[in-house]
Amino acid sequence: MTVRSALLGTGSALPARRVSNAELSETVDTSDEWIVARTGIRFRHIAGEGETTATLGTEAAQKAIEAAGIDAQEVDLIILATATPDQTFPASATKVQAALGINDCIAFDVAAVCSGFLYALGVADSMLRTGAARTALVIGAETFSRILDWEDRTTCVLFGDGAGAVVLRAEEGERGILATALHADGRHNGLLYVDGGPSTTGTVGHVRMKGQDVFKHAVVNLASVMTETLAKAGLSADDIDWLVPHQANARILDATARKLGLSADKVVKTVDQHANTSAASVPLALDTAIRDGRIQPGQLLVLEAMGGGFTWGGCVLRR
């Protein structure tokens, strides 16, 4: 039998503060109508005092472990995808490890922005299938609100904070990760980036984006990587039960689904409630759709994301 990375459980966490477009328009030159028409976003959660990438990641991880029905001590690999770590170092994954009471396991962060969770899944899948670990906790967690320029309405309305997590275990059988595909093209750095960093400005910096250019690349790259990943798994778009995409913009979700010939009712959408939570968006959407009963055991899922770099990736998973 083939060893695969089986999905045992999912979890997610959101900051307590939920901010509507109307509330945002009180301090930003924007409106609910403008934001909804261009992005589909209606709400986002903003981290408050004491809420960090690691605390949100820990809460999501605890829920995923509970859903998996395992003890935290069984986890021997933690990969946390984030562009907003608690500290430059050590890795936020080690803070989650300590909070979970795990004394010794492999723990590190992955930085691929919005594609981070897909990158982390790919790394975890490789390590599980080769025997480097048996049970993995893969987390996407962000406090993107802390790198936003709140005077730039073209970016600050788009993002939110949150975390999502999955527990994977190496098992023989048909369920689990069937294929992954990951890509990057660093020539497009100037289209989506943060204008700061320890080695350049010595500051955290703020998000900067050329939205129309990102949109064009996203639709092409996401449709392409999903077709590629399905082909690796020996499947086609007709086999998909659910598309669980990066929740960046409702128009990107719709355009990508059309390119694949997928009906809208096969696409998990949470962008209206969570906005773009970067590396957290795919696991947040996945957990939401599993917990509300849409995604059922045995169904075929395609996960995808694209982020700054550009980086992009896809994953075919049978629950």
N, C-alpha and C positions, 0 to 999 in steps of 0.2 A: 504493500500500500504506500501511496505517496504521503510524505510528511508535509503538512501545511500549517500555516499560522492561523489557528481557529479563533474566532471572535467569541470570547466568553461573557463579556459584559461591557456596558458603556455607562458614562456618567458625565454630568456637566455642572457648571456653577456660573452664576451671574452676580455682579455687584448689587447691593440693595437698592441703589438709586437708579430709577428708571426715568429717562428724560424723553419727553415727546418733542416733536417738531415745533409745536406751539411754544413750549417752554424755551427751546433753543432760540427761537426767533425773538425772544425778549432781549437777548444780548448779542445776537448775530444778525447781520443784515440779510435775512432770508425769510421764507414762509413755508408753511406746511405744504401748500400747493406746489411751490417750486421744487421742494425736495422730493415729494412723492412722484411728481411727473417725470423727474430725471433719474430717480434712483429706486423708487418703490419703498424707500425707508420711511417708517412712521415713528419708531422708537429706537433707543439705544440705552445700554446700561453703562454708567460711569462709575469707576472705582472711587471709593471714598477713603478716609483716613483708616489705616490699618488693613486695607484691602490691596494686595499686591499680586503680581503674576504668580508667585509661589503659593500664596494662600488660596487663590482661586484654583490653581492647579491641584493643590492638595485636596480641596473639597471635591473637585471633579473626580480625582483619583479614588478617594474613599468611596464615592458612590459607584464607581465602576467596579471596584473590588467587591463591594457588597452585592452588586448585580451578578458578578461572576461566581459568587458563592465560594470564594477562596479566602485564605488567611493572607494578610499582607506579607508575611514572612516567606510566602511561596514565590514572591516576585524577585527575580534575579537580574532584571534589566529594566531601567527606567530611562526613557528618552523623552525630553521635553522640548517641543518646538516653540520658539518664541523670538520675536524681534525686540521685546521689551523686558529683558531679564531684571531681576531685583538688583543685581550688582553686575559690574563688568566681569568679575569672577568672585567667588566660585560659581559654578553652574547652578541655575535655579533648580535643576533636577536633584541636586544633592540636598537642597533645602526641603524639597518634597519628600525625599528619602528619609531625612531625619524626622520630619513631622509625622510620617507614617510609622516610625519606630523600627525601620529596617536598618540593621546595623552594618550590613555589608552586601552590596550588589553593584553591578555596573550602572553608572548614572552619569549622564551628560546631556548637554543642550545641543539642539540643531538650529541653525540660523538660515532660513530660506524664506523668510517673511510669510506671505500668505500661502505659499506652497509648503511651508515648514512641516505641517502634519503629514502630508503625502511623502515628503522626504523621510520623515521619522518612521513612517510605516514601512517604507522600502528598506531602510536600514534594519529595523527590528525583524522584518520578515527574513532577510538574509541571515541574520544572526540566529534566529530560531531554527531555520531549516538546516543550518550547518552545525547545530549543536552547541554554539557558543553560549546559549541561554535556553531556558525551557519556558519561562513565563515572563512576559513583557508587559510593562505599563507604558503606553504611548500617550502623551499628553500634548495638546495644543493650548497654550495659555497666553493671554495678552492683556496689558494695560495700555492700549494704544492712545488713550486720552491724554497720557502724560508726554506724548511727543507730538501733539497737535498744536498748530498755530490757530488759536481761537479767533483770530482776526481774518483768517483766510477761509471764506465761506465755501470755496470750491473743494476743500479737503475736510474741514472740521465737522461738517454735517454727515460725512460718510462712515465714520468709524465709531466703534464701541468697544467695550471691554468684556472679557469672559474667558471661560475655559471649558474644554471638553477632553474626555479621556476614554481610552479603551484598554481592556485586558486581552492580550493574545497569548495563546499557548500552543506549542508545537504538538500536533496530534496527527495520527494517521486518519485519513478519511477524505471525503469529498468537500466538506465545508472549510471555509477559511479563505485566505488570500490566494487567488488563482494566478494573478499576474500584476506587475507594476511597471511603470515607465516614468523616467525622470529626465528632465532637460534643463539647460540653462544657456543663456546668451547674454554675456556681460556687456555687449556693445550698447545695450539699451539702458544703461545705468541712469542716464540723465532724464529718463521719462518718469521714473518713480523711485524716490530715494529720500534719505534723511540728510539734511545739510549739517551734520555734525558727527563727532565720534572721538574716542580717546586719542587716536593716532593723528588726527587732523586738526580739529579745533579745540579738543579738550573739553567739549561740551556735549550734551545729549543731542541737541539739534531738533529740528521739526520736519515733519513729512512735507515733501514737495512732489507734485504730480502734474503731468500733462494728460488730462483725462481723456481727450478724444483719441490720442495716440495709443494710450493703454487699452482703451475699448477695442480698437481695431485689432491689436495684437492678441488680446484675450480671446476674442471670438474664434480667430483662426487657430491659435495654439491649443485651446481647450478642445475644440472639435477634433483636431488632429491627434492629440495625445489619447483621447478616448477611443478613437478608431484603432490606434496603434495597440493600446492595452487590450482591447477586446480581441484583436487579431492574435496577440500573444497567447490569449486564453482559448483560442479556437472558437470564438463566439462572434455574434454580430449584434447590432443595435436592437434587433427584434427580440433578442434574448433577455434584455434588461427589464427587470421589475421596477427598479428605482434608480434614478440619477440623484446622487447626493453631492451637489456642487459647492464650490466656494461661494459664499454669500456676499458678493461684492456689490452687485447692482442688478436689479430685476431685469433690466434690458439685456444685460450680458447673459443671464440665465435663459431668457426666452430665445435669444438669437442662437445660442449654443445648442439648445434643444432642437430648434428648427433645422440647423445644419445636420443634425443626426437623424432627423425625421422622427423625433420623439414627441409624444403628446404631452401637453402641459401637466396633465394629471399624473405623470410618472416622475415629475421633478419635485424634490423636497425643497420648499422655500421657507426660510425663516428670516430673510433679510429685512422684512418689514418690521419685525419685532426686535432684532438684535443688531441691525446694521452690519457693517463689515468688521468682524472681529479678527481679521488676519488669520494667523495659524489656528485660532480656536474655532473658526467658522464651520469647517467640515465636521469635526467631532461634535460640536454643539448641535448642528442640524441632524446628524446621525442619531444622537441620543434622543433628541426631541421626537423623531419619527419612529424610533423603536418604542419609546415609552408611551406614545399615544396610540400605538397599535397598527400604524400604517405598515411598517416593515416587519415582516413575519419570518420565522425560521425557514431556511431553505431557499429564500428568495435571492435573486442575483442583483447585486448593487454595483454601480460604478461611481467612484469618488474621483473628483478632479479639483485642481486649483491652479491659479497662476498668481505670481507676486513679483515684487521688485527684484531686479537683477538683470534681465528677467529670469525667473525660475518658473517651471511648470511641471505638473505631473499628474498621473492617473493611476487608479488601482481598481481591479476587478475583484470583488469579494462575494463569496456565497455565505450568507449568514447561517 
